[in-house]
Amino acid sequence: MLLSLALHAPAPARIALRLASLLACVLAWQSASTHHLDLGLVTFQNVPPPADVLRAGWELLQSPKLLTHLGASLARVFSGFAAAALAGIVLGLLIGRSRWAEDALLPPLEMLRPIPAVAWIPLAILMFPSSEMSMVFITFTGALFPILLNTVHGVEHVDARLVASARSLGSGRLSVFAEVILPGAAPSIVTGLSIGMGTAWFCLVTAEMISGQFGIGYYTWASYTIQNYAEIVVGMLVIGLFGMGSSALIKRIGTACMPWQRQQKENA
């Protein structure tokens, strides 16, 4: 009932609710850090309060290295994401439409999927001559599998009756693919792209452990090594904001490219 009311609430009310949710989290963080809350399994004795993080964030904003850090991270994330989007969508469409491709390609991909990004670091260093390519590869592996699996899911769940109807009306394979399969799988593909973008940012700290110079992930890791706790949180928040923003951008672009999906929601 409460969820239904929240979904159908006016836009200003929903925005206010979201802001209130963020404010509640900040207040809880402030209380736990200032009172050095110790719950046994979890302790906030060394967690910096919001004021210290805000101060460290302001210092980063004034630093000339900020643009260098952001530029390096954005280039790595978007390069890895673009390669993962291309590979994931092509392989996903192929596996979803071909049993031969599913039998030949899916088993090795499924074996590689559970391997965490940090486990790829030694092999990435050996495989690529430059640390830059190694970092792009780490973000690529993080983004690939959500895109691939969502594409496969979308293709496999296209209504078979739509495909049969298109064929009965004389459509060839290319027409069926372009006018039935691709539009039907598009919502799942967009979801995979959005998740993949978030995962690419998630893997950024792991990727930039390889680098010894620039990047928001490197900034966060370097802050940890010198025990600058406030800057660790600043780096985490910057990654979170950019990850959330880029995932939302992917969703917006996807929605704009699927007017039929928007019309269905409006009619619902």
Residue, then its C-alpha position, 0 to 999 in steps of 0.5 A: m500500500l505504501l509502495s503504491l502511494a509512493l509510486h503514484a505520488p506527485a513528482p515534488a512529493r517523490i523528490a521530497l521523500r528522496l531528499a528526506s531519505l538521503l538526509a536521514c542517512v547523513l544524520a545517522w552517519q553523523s550520530a554514529s561517527t560523533h558518538h563513536l558507536d561500537l556495535g561489536l561487529v561494526t564500529f564507527q570509532n574511526v569513521p570520519p563525520p560528515a563535516d570532515v568529509l565535506r572539508a576534504g571534498w572542498e579541498l579536492l574541488q580546489s585542487p588542480k588534480l581534480l580534473t586530471h583524476l576525473g578525466a583519467s577515470l572517465a576515459r577508463v570507465f567509458s572505454g571499458f564500457a563501450a567495448a563491453a557494450l559492443a561485445g555483450i550485445v553482439l554475443g548476447l544476440l547471437i547466443g539468444r538466437s542460436r543454439w549452436a552459439e549457446d552451446a559453444l560460447l555460453p559455457p566458457l563465458e559462464m565459467l569466467r563470469p564469477i571471477p572477481a575483478v581483483a583476480w584479473i589484475p595479475l593476468a591483466i598486467l601480463m596480457f597488456p603492455s601498458s597499465e592503461m590498457s590493463m585498467v580498461f580491461i578490468t572495467f571491461t570485464g566488470a561491465l561485460f557480463p551484466i550486458l551479456l546476460n540481460t541481452v540473452h534474457g531479453v532475446e529469449h523472452v521475445d514472444a514466439r507468437l510475434v516471431a511466427s506472425a512476422r514470418s507468416l506475413g512474409s518477413g525474412r530473417l533480417s526483418v524479423f530480427a530488426e523489427v521483432i527481436l531487437p525491439g522486444a529485447a531492447p528493454s532488457i538490453v538497456t537494463g543490462l547497459s545500466i547495470g554494466m555502467g554501474t559495475a564498471w564504476f564498481c571495478l574502478v578502484t580495483a582497476e586503478m590499483i594497477s596505476g600509480q598516478f591518477g584517477i578517482g579510484y587511485y585517489t581513494w586507494a592512496s588515501y587508504t594507504i596514508q590513512n586519510y579517512a575523510e578522503i577515502v569517503v570523498g573518493m567513494l562518494v565521487i565514484g557513487l555519484f558518477g556511477m549513479g549519474s552515468s547509469a541514469l543517463i543510460k536509462r534516459i537514452g534507452t527510454a528515448c530510443m524506445p517510445w513504444q515502451r514509454q507509451q505502454k507505461e503511460n497507458a498502464 
